[in-house]
Amino acid sequence: MRQDCLQTANTLNLTPFTLHLNMGTLIEIIGWIGSVLIVGAYYFNINGKLKATSPLYIWSNLFGGLFFVVNTWYHHAFPSAVVNIIWVVIAANALFKKK
């Protein structure tokens, strides 16, 4: 079984460097999804289509913030990561207040 996995990895030319690039790509995708969630929620809120108290707005901000935390932490952008952790705490607090 292990031999088959190694042979498949060799056939696909998978190296630790390739896997790192794939992880980097995943982190970038997560960051872009976070961006779309936060900016999208803000856009709909500003245009009167989504109230700031609506669960969709709050969940979009919570997940967008979490995705930004992952992305900024990966890039060692710690001040941005801290801002996004606070962003997530605020969104989580709003969700718990609604219950």
C-alpha positions in Angstrom: 0.0 0.0 0.0 2.7 2.5 1.0 4.7 1.5 -2.1 1.6 2.3 -4.3 1.3 5.7 -2.7 4.9 6.5 -3.2 4.8 5.4 -6.8 1.7 7.5 -7.4 3.4 10.5 -5.8 6.4 10.0 -8.0 4.3 9.7 -11.1 2.5 13.0 -10.3 5.9 14.6 -9.4 4.6 15.6 -5.9 7.3 17.0 -3.7 7.1 18.8 -0.4 7.6 22.0 -2.3 4.6 21.2 -4.6 2.5 20.4 -1.5 3.5 23.7 0.1 2.4 25.6 -3.0 -0.9 23.8 -2.9 -1.3 24.8 0.7 -0.4 28.4 -0.2 -3.1 28.3 -2.9 -5.7 27.0 -0.5 -4.8 29.8 2.0 -5.2 32.4 -0.8 -8.6 31.0 -1.8 -9.7 31.1 1.9 -8.5 34.7 2.0 -10.5 35.7 -1.1 -13.6 33.9 0.2 -13.3 35.9 3.4 -12.9 39.1 1.4 -16.1 38.4 -0.6 -18.0 37.5 2.5 -17.1 40.7 4.4 -17.2 43.1 1.5 -20.4 41.5 0.1 -22.2 41.8 3.5 -21.1 45.4 3.8 -22.2 46.2 0.3 -25.7 44.7 0.9 -25.9 46.5 4.3 -25.0 49.9 2.8 -27.5 49.5 0.0 -30.3 48.6 2.5 -30.6 45.0 1.3 -29.2 43.4 4.5 -29.6 44.7 8.1 -26.6 44.7 10.3 -28.6 42.7 12.8 -29.6 40.0 10.4 -28.1 36.5 11.0 -26.7 36.4 7.4 -24.8 39.6 7.9 -23.4 38.5 11.2 -22.5 35.0 9.9 -20.8 36.5 6.8 -18.7 38.7 9.0 -17.9 35.8 11.4 -16.7 33.4 8.7 -15.1 36.2 6.6 -13.1 37.2 9.7 -12.1 33.6 10.5 -11.0 33.1 6.9 -9.0 36.4 7.1 -7.4 35.2 10.4 -6.2 32.0 8.6 -4.9 34.0 5.7 -3.1 36.7 7.6 -1.7 34.3 10.2 -0.2 32.2 7.4 1.4 35.3 5.9 2.7 36.4 9.3 0.6 39.6 9.1 -0.1 39.5 12.9 -1.6 43.0 13.3 -4.2 42.2 10.7 -4.7 38.8 12.3 -5.4 40.4 15.6 -7.9 42.9 14.0 -9.7 39.9 12.4 -9.8 38.0 15.7 -11.5 41.0 17.3 -13.8 41.1 14.3 -14.8 37.5 14.9 -15.3 38.1 18.6 -17.6 41.0 17.9 -19.6 38.9 15.4 -19.8 35.9 17.8 -21.0 38.3 20.5 -23.7 39.6 18.3 -24.9 36.0 17.5 -25.1 35.1 21.2 -27.0 38.3 22.0 -29.6 37.3 19.4 -30.3 34.0 21.2 
